[in-house]
Amino acid sequence: MEFTLLFLATAIVMLVAWRGQRSLALGLFGAVLIACVATYLHHATDTLKLSF
């Protein structure tokens, strides 16, 4: 679910950048980038439950 929201947020940033509002697009890009890094770190720190 969070990956879908990140994808939609990225699409919104691209649409805003296309319309020509540079400062808003850069601000939204920064927010989406922070959200992507936070999502990555959340999943990268999960322990794997392996049973061999």
C-alpha positions as semicolon CSV with decimal commas, in nm:
position;residue;x (nm);y (nm);z (nm)
1;M;0,000;0,000;0,000
2;E;0,276;0,244;0,088
3;F;0,450;0,174;-0,242
4;T;0,133;0,265;-0,430
5;L;0,114;0,593;-0,239
6;L;0,480;0,665;-0,313
7;F;0,420;0,598;-0,682
8;L;0,117;0,827;-0,690
9;A;0,308;1,098;-0,503
10;T;0,590;1,072;-0,758
11;A;0,338;1,103;-1,041
12;I;0,191;1,413;-0,877
13;V;0,539;1,565;-0,846
14;M;0,601;1,501;-1,216
15;L;0,271;1,665;-1,309
16;V;0,347;1,969;-1,092
17;A;0,694;1,996;-1,246
18;W;0,544;1,973;-1,594
19;R;0,303;2,258;-1,520
20;G;0,599;2,483;-1,443
21;Q;0,581;2,548;-1,067
22;R;0,947;2,481;-0,990
23;S;0,959;2,563;-0,618
24;L;0,650;2,357;-0,540
25;A;0,783;2,066;-0,745
26;L;1,119;2,078;-0,565
27;G;0,949;2,086;-0,226
28;L;0,725;1,793;-0,313
29;F;1,020;1,604;-0,457
30;G;1,210;1,650;-0,131
31;A;0,912;1,523;0,068
32;V;0,870;1,218;-0,157
33;L;1,243;1,147;-0,141
34;I;1,237;1,154;0,240
35;A;0,932;0,925;0,237
36;C;1,110;0,682;0,003
37;V;1,419;0,671;0,225
38;A;1,203;0,624;0,536
39;T;1,015;0,338;0,369
40;Y;1,340;0,176;0,262
41;L;1,490;0,200;0,610
42;H;1,169;0,065;0,764
43;H;1,185;-0,246;0,547
44;A;1,565;-0,280;0,552
45;T;1,571;-0,315;0,930
46;D;1,310;-0,594;0,942
47;T;1,448;-0,926;1,055
48;L;1,392;-1,221;0,826
49;K;1,213;-1,515;0,983
50;L;1,393;-1,804;0,821
51;S;1,349;-2,163;0,930
52;F;1,594;-2,408;0,781
